[in-house]
Amino acid sequence: MSASIVVLLVSAVVYLISRVASRNRHLPPGPSGLPIIGNALQMPTKNEWVIFADLAKKHGDIMHLSALGKSIILLTSRQAISDLLEKRGHIYSDRPIMPMASEMIGYSRFTVLCPYGTILKESRKLIGGTINARNAPQLQRVIETKIPQLLSRLLASPSDFRPHLRWLVASIVLQITHGRDINDSSDPLVQLAELVNAQFSATATPGKFLVDVFPFLRHVPDWLPGTGFKALAKEARHTLERILDEPYHEVKEQLARGTAVPSFTSDIIEKNPNPSPEELFINKMASTQFYLAGADTTVSALESMFLVLALYPEVQRKAQAEVDASLGSHQLPKFSDNDSLPYVTALVKEIHRWKPVAPLALPHMAMQDDTYDGYHIPKGATIIANSWAILHDSSIYPDPFEVKPERYLDRKREDINPDPETWSFGYGRRVCPGQILANDTVFLVTATILATFNITNARTLDGHAIDKNVDYEGGIITHAPPFTCTITPRSADMEQFIAAILGTHDQS
């Protein structure tokens, strides 16, 4: 072992001993750990939200774990989440530094994991200026234009519904951000963006990699056994640089040639053609962030919608009856129909609750020492809100594992069956800025599918029926496991109607 590694190890041990020795005795309760390393080796790597929820039943809704002297506070009550992440946002709006994701790959440069400060505020301002209520009609027109093409694709090849959903979301978002017309999900920019999303979801879970627990490992030689994470980080960092640079420069070149389509990116370039290096980075990051932050999450919600309709035929029939009564036949829903489709709106809420896209909210970090409910929360502690636990708490949502859209209709108590979107899009000053666009997309796609198709017979890829308690897969962002379902037009007349749409759009 080299002298440098010995020095690093000794320094780490001395540091950890001092941290453990000085630890405040009034930290929240939690599972006991090992000396020095605490709970580092006990951190779950699969279904963390379920495991943490079970631990909270024993240790309480405000729970403490430690990893090498670093505190992790898990919040499993809506009151604690509201009190800390919402009402004390000035203390809890930072993000923790995760050696793998934040530093080695560089996700801390992006809005989603960016430290609280100027870059975060400026990027959110740029994004919020486009995705806001004032611009909603313009964004909705893009969505309404793209969805008929989805119907045509589903009619032509229903077994490819998952790639079709990815195409749809990519087509909507990249039309808005880069003026790019996406023909299918094999578009090089879509492929690149999906690779970035997959790498982010796989690496941004706190404590998933040993280097997150032992940060000094990032400095050990690449040839040592167990350092494969370094190659993964290098590859992900390269992909991240590409997604930052390539789409932005493509729009810039189109502007120079006079061929650019109006978009978010072309707009910010024209408004500031000679940005400073910091402004240039913020512009690139903001234009890329639209897709990276919203595409995978929206696709996950739409996949859940198909699964819900197949697993709950009575819900599908009730929602279809509402759509038929409101629209009649051979008419596609529009956003203006929202108020006349309360059950469909409730179904969308239930999709967000039943299988939340991000079961564990992205972690926050305490920016200063704090005290809550008699417990000490140290500066630098990682704060994780278990959104899944709230959304599956039977005292808040009776029969939480069942899909019941009617739970949001005719509510008699404010504390029972509240709007699940409160816990579906992040918290406080880090709430998702694309919530409006995501919700609009899921609502209109759901209403349109209900109007045109029947979704039945959900099966695993090997032909087995899917259980309603199916486990989802993934890291920060989860997805339904691969499944098939039968997608058929609701009638012969509807098939002809969709076929007519097919003739009006170019197919890839």
C-alpha positions in Angstrom: 0.0 0.0 0.0 1.4 3.4 -1.0 2.2 6.0 1.6 -0.4 8.4 0.2 -3.2 5.8 0.7 -2.0 5.1 4.3 -2.1 8.9 5.0 -5.6 9.1 3.5 -6.9 6.1 5.6 -5.4 7.4 8.8 -6.8 10.9 8.2 -10.2 9.5 7.5 -10.2 7.4 10.7 -9.0 10.3 12.9 -11.7 12.5 11.3 -14.4 10.0 11.9 -13.5 9.3 15.5 -13.6 13.0 16.2 -17.0 13.4 14.5 -18.5 10.4 16.3 -17.1 11.5 19.7 -18.6 15.0 19.3 -21.9 13.8 18.0 -24.9 15.5 19.6 -26.8 13.2 22.0 -30.2 14.7 21.0 -30.2 13.5 17.4 -33.4 11.7 16.3 -33.6 8.0 17.0 -32.6 5.4 14.5 -31.2 2.0 14.0 -27.9 1.2 15.7 -24.8 1.1 13.5 -21.3 -0.1 13.7 -18.5 1.9 15.3 -17.0 4.6 13.1 -18.9 3.7 9.9 -22.4 3.9 11.5 -25.1 2.6 9.2 -23.0 3.0 6.0 -23.1 -0.7 5.2 -26.8 -1.0 6.1 -28.1 1.4 3.5 -30.6 -0.3 1.2 -29.9 -0.4 -2.5 -33.4 -1.6 -3.7 -36.9 -0.5 -2.7 -35.3 2.0 -0.2 -38.6 3.8 0.2 -40.3 0.6 1.6 -37.4 -0.3 3.8 -37.2 3.2 5.2 -40.9 3.3 5.8 -40.7 0.0 7.8 -37.8 1.4 9.9 -39.8 4.5 10.6 -42.6 2.4 12.2 -40.0 1.3 14.8 -37.9 4.4 15.2 -40.3 7.3 14.4 -41.2 9.7 11.6 -38.0 11.7 12.2 -35.2 9.1 12.0 -31.4 9.4 12.1 -28.9 7.3 10.3 -25.2 8.0 10.0 -22.5 7.1 7.5 -18.9 7.8 8.6 -20.0 10.6 10.9 -22.3 12.2 8.4 -25.9 12.5 9.5 -28.9 11.4 7.3 -32.3 12.5 8.5 -35.3 10.6 7.1 -38.7 12.3 7.2 -41.7 10.1 7.1 -44.5 12.4 8.2 -46.2 15.1 6.2 -46.0 17.5 9.2 -42.2 17.2 9.4 -41.8 17.5 5.6 -43.9 20.6 5.6 -42.3 22.2 8.7 -38.7 21.7 7.5 -38.7 21.6 3.7 -41.5 24.1 3.1 -41.7 26.5 6.1 -38.0 26.5 6.8 -36.9 26.5 3.2 -34.2 29.1 4.0 -32.4 26.4 6.0 -33.2 23.3 3.9 -32.9 24.4 0.2 -29.3 23.1 -0.4 -28.3 19.8 -1.9 -25.8 17.4 -0.3 -22.6 16.8 -2.1 -22.6 13.2 -3.3 -19.0 12.4 -4.3 -20.0 10.1 -7.2 -22.9 12.1 -8.7 -22.2 15.6 -7.7 -18.4 15.8 -8.0 -17.0 12.9 -10.1 -19.8 13.1 -12.7 -20.8 16.8 -12.3 -24.5 16.7 -11.7 -24.1 19.4 -9.1 -23.8 21.9 -12.0 -27.4 21.1 -13.0 -30.5 22.7 -11.4 -31.6 19.4 -9.9 -28.5 19.0 -7.7 -27.1 22.5 -7.9 -26.0 24.0 -4.6 -28.3 26.8 -3.3 -27.1 30.0 -4.8 -26.9 32.2 -7.9 -26.7 29.5 -10.6 -29.7 27.7 -9.1 -31.8 30.9 -8.9 -30.9 32.1 -12.4 -31.6 28.7 -14.0 -34.9 28.3 -12.3 -35.8 31.8 -13.3 -35.1 31.0 -17.0 -37.0 27.7 -16.8 -39.9 29.2 -14.9 -40.2 32.1 -17.4 -41.1 29.5 -20.1 -43.1 26.9 -18.1 -45.6 29.1 -16.3 -49.3 29.8 -16.3 -48.9 32.8 -18.7 -47.3 30.5 -21.4 -49.5 27.5 -20.7 -51.8 28.0 -23.8 -48.7 28.0 -26.1 -47.3 24.9 -24.5 -50.7 23.2 -24.5 -51.0 23.8 -28.3 -47.7 21.8 -28.8 -49.0 18.9 -26.7 -52.4 18.9 -28.5 -50.6 18.8 -31.9 -48.4 15.9 -30.9 -50.9 13.6 -29.3 -52.9 12.7 -32.5 -49.6 11.3 -33.8 -49.3 9.1 -30.7 -52.7 7.6 -31.5 -51.6 6.8 -35.1 -48.5 5.1 -33.8 -50.4 3.1 -31.3 -52.8 1.9 -34.0 -50.0 1.0 -36.3 -47.9 -0.9 -33.7 -49.6 -1.2 -30.3 -46.9 -3.5 -28.9 -44.4 -0.7 -29.1 -46.4 1.6 -26.8 -43.5 2.2 -24.5 -41.2 3.5 -27.3 -44.2 5.5 -28.5 -44.6 7.2 -25.1 -40.9 8.1 -25.1 -41.2 9.5 -28.6 -44.2 11.6 -27.5 -42.6 13.2 -24.5 -39.3 13.8 -26.3 -41.2 15.3 -29.2 -43.1 17.7 -27.0 -40.2 18.8 -24.8 -37.6 19.1 -27.6 -40.0 21.0 -29.8 -40.4 23.5 -26.9 -36.7 23.7 -26.0 -34.8 23.4 -29.3 -37.5 23.6 -32.0 -36.6 20.1 -33.0 -39.1 17.8 -34.7 -38.5 14.3 -33.4 -39.7 11.5 -35.7 -39.0 8.6 -33.4 -37.2 7.6 -30.2 -34.1 6.6 -32.1 -33.3 10.3 -32.8 -29.6 10.8 -31.7 -30.5 13.6 -29.3 -33.2 11.5 -27.7 -30.8 8.6 -27.3 -28.2 10.8 -25.8 -30.7 12.4 -23.4 -32.0 9.0 -22.3 -28.5 7.8 -21.6 -27.9 10.8 -19.4 -31.2 10.2 -17.6 -30.3 6.5 -17.1 -26.9 7.4 -15.7 -28.3 10.0 -13.4 -31.0 7.7 -12.0 -28.4 5.0 -11.4 -25.8 7.1 -9.7 -27.7 9.9 -7.8 -29.1 7.8 -4.9 -27.2 8.8 -1.7 -24.8 6.1 -0.5 -25.3 3.8 -3.4 -21.6 3.7 -4.2 -18.8 3.0 -1.8 -17.1 6.2 -2.7 -20.2 8.1 -1.4 -19.5 6.5 2.0 -15.7 6.7 1.7 -15.0 9.8 -0.3 -11.2 9.4 -0.3 -11.7 6.4 -2.6 -12.0 8.8 -5.5 -8.3 9.4 -5.2 -7.1 5.8 -5.2 -5.5 4.5 -8.4 -7.8 3.3 -11.2 -6.1 -0.1 -11.4 -7.1 -1.2 -7.9 -9.8 -3.8 -7.6 -13.3 -2.3 -6.8 -12.7 1.0 -8.6 -15.0 0.3 -11.5 -17.1 3.3 -10.3 -14.4 5.6 -11.6 -14.8 4.3 -15.2 -18.6 4.7 -14.8 -18.1 8.3 -13.6 -15.8 9.2 -16.4 -18.3 7.8 -19.0 -21.2 9.7 -17.4 -19.3 12.9 -17.2 -18.4 12.7 -20.9 -22.1 12.1 -21.8 -23.1 15.1 -19.7 -20.7 17.3 -21.5 -22.1 16.2 -24.8 -25.7 16.9 -23.8 -24.7 20.4 -22.6 -22.8 21.4 -25.8 -24.2 19.6 -28.8 -27.9 20.6 -28.9 -27.1 24.2 -27.9 -24.5 24.7 -30.6 -26.8 23.1 -33.2 -29.5 25.8 -32.5 -26.8 28.5 -32.5 -25.6 27.3 -36.0 -29.3 27.2 -37.2 -29.7 30.8 -36.1 -26.6 31.8 -38.0 -28.0 30.2 -41.1 -31.4 31.7 -40.6 -33.1 28.2 -40.3 -33.8 28.1 -36.6 -37.3 27.3 -35.5 -38.5 29.5 -32.5 -37.7 27.7 -29.3 -36.5 28.3 -25.7 -32.9 27.9 -26.8 -33.1 30.1 -29.8 -34.8 32.8 -27.7 -32.1 32.9 -25.0 -29.4 33.0 -27.7 -31.0 35.9 -29.5 -31.6 37.8 -26.3 -28.0 37.5 -25.2 -25.8 36.7 -28.2 -22.5 37.4 -26.3 -23.0 35.8 -22.9 -20.3 35.7 -20.2 -18.9 32.2 -19.5 -21.2 31.9 -16.5 -24.2 33.1 -18.5 -23.3 30.7 -21.3 -23.2 27.7 -18.9 -26.5 28.7 -17.3 -28.1 29.0 -20.7 -26.9 25.6 -21.9 -27.8 24.0 -18.6 -31.3 25.5 -18.5 -32.1 24.5 -22.1 -30.9 20.9 -21.4 -32.6 20.7 -18.1 -36.1 20.7 -19.6 -35.7 17.3 -21.1 -33.4 15.8 -18.5 -35.7 16.8 -15.6 -39.0 16.1 -17.2 -38.8 13.4 -19.9 -38.1 10.3 -17.9 -40.4 11.3 -15.0 -43.3 11.9 -17.4 -42.7 8.7 -19.3 -42.8 6.8 -16.0 -46.2 8.4 -15.1 -47.6 7.5 -18.6 -46.5 3.9 -18.3 -48.3 3.8 -14.9 -51.4 5.1 -16.6 -51.4 2.2 -19.1 -50.8 -0.3 -16.3 -53.6 1.2 -14.2 -56.1 1.0 -17.0 -55.3 -2.6 -17.7 -55.3 -3.7 -14.0 -58.4 -1.7 -13.1 -61.0 -2.2 -15.8 -63.8 -0.7 -13.7 -61.8 2.5 -13.4 -61.2 2.6 -17.1 -64.9 2.1 -17.8 -65.9 4.8 -15.4 -63.4 7.3 -16.9 -64.5 6.4 -20.4 -68.1 7.0 -19.6 -67.2 10.5 -18.3 -65.2 11.3 -21.4 -68.0 10.0 -23.7 -70.7 12.1 -21.8 -68.6 15.2 -22.0 -67.2 15.0 -25.6 -69.5 12.7 -27.5 -67.9 10.5 -30.3 -65.1 11.3 -32.7 -63.8 14.2 -30.8 -60.4 14.4 -29.1 -60.2 16.0 -25.7 -58.6 19.4 -25.3 -57.2 21.2 -22.3 -60.4 23.3 -22.2 -62.3 20.1 -21.3 -60.4 19.8 -18.0 -63.2 21.2 -15.8 -65.8 18.8 -17.4 -63.6 15.7 -16.6 -63.3 15.6 -12.8 -63.0 11.8 -12.7 -60.2 11.8 -15.2 -58.4 14.6 -13.3 -58.8 12.5 -10.2 -57.4 9.4 -12.0 -54.3 11.5 -12.9 -53.8 12.3 -9.2 -54.1 8.7 -8.3 -51.5 7.7 -10.9 -49.1 10.1 -9.2 -49.9 8.7 -5.8 -50.1 4.9 -6.5 -46.6 4.7 -8.0 -44.8 8.0 -7.4 -42.1 8.6 -10.0 -39.6 9.6 -7.3 -40.5 7.6 -4.2 -37.8 9.3 -2.3 -37.6 13.0 -3.0 -34.2 14.2 -4.1 -32.2 14.9 -0.9 -32.0 18.3 0.7 -29.2 19.5 3.0 -29.3 21.5 6.3 -27.5 24.8 5.7 -27.2 25.4 9.5 -27.8 23.7 12.8 -31.5 23.4 13.6 -33.8 22.0 16.3 -37.1 20.4 15.5 -39.4 18.5 17.8 -36.7 18.4 20.5 -34.1 16.9 18.1 -30.9 18.4 16.9 -30.4 18.5 13.2 -26.7 19.3 12.5 -25.5 21.5 9.7 -24.6 19.5 6.6 -27.1 16.7 7.4 -28.7 15.1 4.4 -32.5 15.3 4.6 -34.5 12.7 2.7 -38.3 12.9 2.5 -40.0 9.6 2.0 -42.8 10.7 -0.3 -43.9 7.1 -1.0 -44.5 6.5 2.7 -46.8 9.6 2.9 -48.7 8.5 -0.2 -49.2 5.0 1.1 -50.1 5.9 4.7 -53.5 4.3 5.4 -54.3 7.0 7.9 -54.1 9.6 5.1 -55.1 7.5 2.1 -57.4 4.6 3.1 -56.7 1.4 1.1 -53.4 3.0 -0.1 -52.4 0.2 -2.4 -55.6 0.3 -4.4 -56.3 2.7 -7.3 -59.4 4.7 -6.3 -59.8 8.0 -8.2 -63.1 8.7 -6.4 -61.1 9.2 -3.2 -60.5 12.9 -4.3 -64.1 13.6 -5.2 -66.6 14.8 -2.6 -64.0 14.8 0.2 -65.5 15.3 3.7 -62.3 15.7 5.7 -59.3 17.9 4.7 -56.8 15.5 6.3 -58.0 12.4 4.4 -57.1 11.9 0.7 -55.4 15.3 0.1 -54.1 16.2 -3.3 -51.1 13.8 -3.8 -49.3 16.3 -6.0 -48.2 18.0 -2.8 -45.7 15.1 -2.3 -45.1 14.2 -6.0 -43.0 17.1 -7.3 -40.4 17.9 -4.7 -40.6 20.4 -1.9 -40.0 24.0 -0.9 -37.6 26.0 -3.0 -36.6 22.9 -4.8 -40.0 22.0 -6.1 -40.0 20.8 -9.7 -40.3 23.9 -12.0 -41.8 21.7 -14.8 -44.8 20.5 -12.8 -47.3 22.4 -15.0 -46.0 20.9 -18.2 -45.8 17.4 -16.8 -49.3 17.5 -15.3 -50.7 18.9 -18.5 -49.1 16.2 -20.6 -50.2 13.3 -18.4 -53.8 14.7 -18.2 -54.3 15.1 -21.9 -52.7 11.8 -22.9 -54.8 10.0 -20.3 -58.1 11.6 -21.5 -57.2 11.0 -25.1 -56.3 7.3 -24.6 -59.6 6.8 -22.7 -61.5 8.4 -25.6 -59.9 6.2 -28.3 -58.6 2.9 -27.0 -59.3 0.0 -24.6 -56.3 -1.1 -22.5 -56.5 -4.7 -21.2 -54.6 -7.8 -20.3 -51.4 -6.5 -18.6 -48.8 -9.3 -18.7 -45.1 -9.8 -17.9 -42.9 -10.4 -20.9 -43.1 -14.1 -20.2 -46.9 -14.0 -20.2 -47.8 -14.0 -16.6 -50.5 -11.8 -15.1 -49.2 -8.7 -13.3 -50.0 -8.4 -9.7 -51.6 -5.0 -8.6 -48.8 -4.7 -6.0 -46.1 -4.9 -8.7 -42.7 -3.6 -7.6 -41.2 -0.8 -9.7 -37.6 -0.7 -10.8 -34.9 2.0 -10.9 -33.0 4.4 -8.7 -34.0 8.0 -8.2 -36.7 7.7 -10.9 -38.7 4.4 -11.0 -40.5 2.7 -13.8 -42.9 -0.2 -14.1 -41.1 -3.5 -15.0 -41.3 -4.4 -18.6 -44.9 -5.5 -19.5 -47.2 -6.0 -22.4 -50.9 -5.1 -22.7 -53.5 -5.3 -25.3 -54.4 -1.9 -27.0 -57.4 -1.9 -29.3 -59.6 0.9 -30.7 -62.9 1.2 -28.8 -64.9 0.5 -32.0 -64.6 0.1 -35.7 -65.7 3.7 -36.2 -63.0 4.8 -33.8 -60.4 2.8 -35.7 -61.4 4.6 -38.9 -61.2 7.9 -37.1 -57.7 7.2 -35.9 -56.7 5.8 -39.3 -57.8 9.1 -40.8 -55.4 10.9 -38.4 -52.7 8.5 -39.6 -53.1 9.8 -43.1 -52.6 13.4 -42.0 -49.2 12.9 -40.3 -45.9 11.8 -41.7 -44.7 8.6 -40.2 -41.1 7.6 -39.5 
